[in-house]
């Protein structure tokens, strides 16, 4: 029981006390090793081998590739083309540009696996355009932050890859495809809320587009729109593994931005590649540190302890899912999503399998829940990103985001209690 | 002097990580071309790509530390008084450096054991190639962490001199 307290509460305490996420994980693991072996026999080689070997994984290569493809596609003219096309397509619905904001996030989600990249990249263009049309800044910032959480649900998705790696045995391609329906569901629930608010506040909307206008904007956005098609199509047809699909989208994004649109010079490319390597290392160091933590967690039989505690309370799998959701919401407020996935998956997975929950369904629910955590202070990364691009305080972003917690929680509940929302498509398309 | 050394390390890391990223992209992309276009399986591309990937992780951490970019929650510690904040931040940086030192020592100890295991598709390379980036990166990471520690007190000293 002492170890359980050290593992869970000790780690959260270190996070809250300002330690870098991978160091908090590594130091707690080291503390457990000291308790087990003493200072004199501290196994430094175990620490090194667990951490280094866990990085030697081909699946994880998808993370820098997804980040690089997203970063290349996140250039001014491409995001503007996508946003313009979305506005022409759905700008006539009550709420106008707010719907274009959601649709652009859905499309951009098919190119980038990161919510923060969506919030920071698309956000700049979306918020400015919405303010110019007379939308409140708080509302514009709120819908931008809320819709950016769709990014890691629709493939490509970094958290989904992270989940797949920590829940060994779950096919990454299944997990990625499983996000399509829940991602669209999130978009629909957010749009319904936008309609309610917009009708009440009388926000402007565009007139119904002419076919010629729609066709021209579609042509303008055609090549960027092919990225998700290549990525998802490649995986669905079984041509590429997720990592290979990721590198193909990098090559395509490079071709589009450097050769076709000439948006990025070779000097810019050098800077982008270094920035992506740094950002990848930031996430990946957490992942490799967690390998040591996961190993010790299993060695201390913590997952078995959790199973006993939970099954002592209830054996109803829906109540267990509800309890896990509450735990994840609390953890999501204080912990980075990827770190939370890496730490909690090895502990919760045996319980999930024990009560007969589909691991793909569980993975989707977990990622969706933790994406909502990106909108909750104090560690709401999307809130910070939007606060920066909208040039408003964090409080105002939270105020603007508040109405959108309801549709996101409704989506979470639907995904939790209707497993088919996440399992139907991968079961249909991937055997 | 410190700044000069830091810039030198940063320049070296930037070039190294750029080369690793580029090689990794080219290797995986060529694997796709070989397998699906030329119908020719080249397994070493995957293994070498993984080696570059491990290099990116650890060399990249040095870059993250240089920019103080590690994911952390500083909301609570920012509420501390400046004096206590400095002491607490010092403890954090020392403990973080200690963990990196553990990784460094562990990697040195592991070199001997893993030298017996060769890469499956490239037999003249052994697993030590995966531990070398830790040996390069760990001193750089500790350097940047300790520089931040020094900056905490230098900044305070400068403020007192200015008063």
Interface residues (C-beta under 8 A of the other chain):
Chain A: X15 X16 X17 X18 X19 X20 X21 X22 X23 X26 X27 X30 X42 X43 X44 X45 X46 X47 X48 X49 X51 X52 X53 X55 X56 X57 X58 X60 X61 X64 X65 X68 X239 X240 X243 X244 X247 X248 X250 X251 X270 X273 X274 X276 X277 X278 X280 X281 X282 X284 X285 X286 X288 X334 X336 X339 X377 X378 X379
Chain B: X14 X17 X18 X20 X21 X22 X24 X25 X28 X29 X31 X32 X36 X46 X49 X50 X51 X53 X54 X56 X57 X58 X59 X60 X61 X63 X64 X67 X69 X70 X71 X72 X73 X74 X75 X76 X77 X88 X89 X92 X95 X96 X99 X102 X103 X105 X106 X107 X109 X110 X113 X114 X130 X131 X134
